[in-house]
Amino acid sequence: MIRIFCLLLLLTICSINATVAKEITIGKSETLHSAILNEQRGLLVSLPKGYDKSGYSYPVIYFTDADAHFELMVSTVNFLIQSDIIPPLILIGIQTSSNRTRDLTPKIFNEEDKKHPWFQSTEYGGANKFLAFIEQELIPHVDKKYRTADFKIFSGHSFGGLFSIYTYVNKPNLFDGFMAISPSLGWDNERIVNEAKELIKNNSLPKKPLFLSKGSEQGTIATSYTSIINLFEKDTTYPMIAQEFPDENHLTVVFDAQFHGLKAIFMEWELPFLESAKGLKLVETHSKKVKEAFKINFTSENWLINLGNSLYYKKSYDSAIEAYEYNLKLFPSHAYSYFQLAKTYEAKKEYKLARVNYIKANELVPVSSPFKSTYELAIQNLTSKE
């Protein structure tokens, strides 16, 4: 009898585990054959939540060293999206592990540097071909396969940061913004910095958003970082933001730099609660501004909700209803908008309209949601008032 009981208990536990177990997927891998590089290139891709159902076109961030940074970039981006600090993005991580130095470094012109033993045993100087691969093969591939907005960011760390600035100097119009984390700009006696200096002097370098950062590094990384910061600070018309993280080393700086860099590049996106609560006209104006700035066909689900909630707590119920209904025209599957709309009708004692919207909210919210019971309870509580 005890054996049977234990077996039944084990089967029950296994059944429960099988029911609740759910894989969490943060992205996918794919390969792209490059005729320019004459090899297969690995990509790690992350699409925004709800991508398959939205129909929206999203900005894209391309970044190097995906082998090391993909998980961190995905978690950082998702956190900022959930916090409504940046818009939803498509992430394209380029795997560069085996050919990293070759891909990310420009040619060396300093003859003395070429004599160094490291350069004698290392393949380098392929940045021009790698940039051609990105421009002529990778970006067209991504644009064809995914719904992309015409707004692209490039980010790189260390040699990747050098390559980011190399791209800005050589193909400035290929991307709409650049992030360079602890860039190795001392390469070839700061040649890329000097090239940027000449372009700025001749007013021929487009003014693109640029985020520069470094950790506690010393030596050529520190001196070349100072060189490029001074260069852009001399011309304040360039939208450059520089931020140092002295408590972080060359590897750990990536965490803080990605977080603050994305906030800097997309700073126009955020609409704080107190601002969104100022009225429908302000929300509409902000929505139009970010659509134009980031070349997108969507806005945030939260801005009109914030306005509606503010009006609800002020008991301006009719205006709150207007905000919620406007949001539902933009986001017709937003369960929380229906729920708040129902609450507002309930506050106005328009119980039939409240029930209709509570039911709609309950239909849209998934069973797995922690708020499912709240939605169901709202319908039950309404019954006693009707």
Secondary structure, DSSP 8 states (H G I E B T S, - for coil): -HHHHHHHHHHHHHHHHHHH-------EEEEEEETTTTEEEEEEEE--TTHHHH---EEEEEES-HHHHHHHHHHHHHHHHHTTSS---EEEEE--STTHHHHH------HHHHTSHHHHHS----HHHHHHHIIIIIHHHHHHHS-EEEEEEEEEETHHHHHHHHHHHH-TTS-SEEEEES--TTHHHHHHHHHHHHHHHTT-S----EEEEE-S--HHHHHHHHHHHHHHHTSTTS-EEEEE-TTS-TTTHHHHHHHHHHHHHTTTT---HHHHTT-HHHHHHHHHHHHHHHT-S---SHHHHHHHHHHHHTT-HHHHHHHHHHHHHH-TT-HHHHHHHHHHHHHTT-HHHHHHHHHHHHHHS-TT-TTHHHHHHHHHHHHTT-
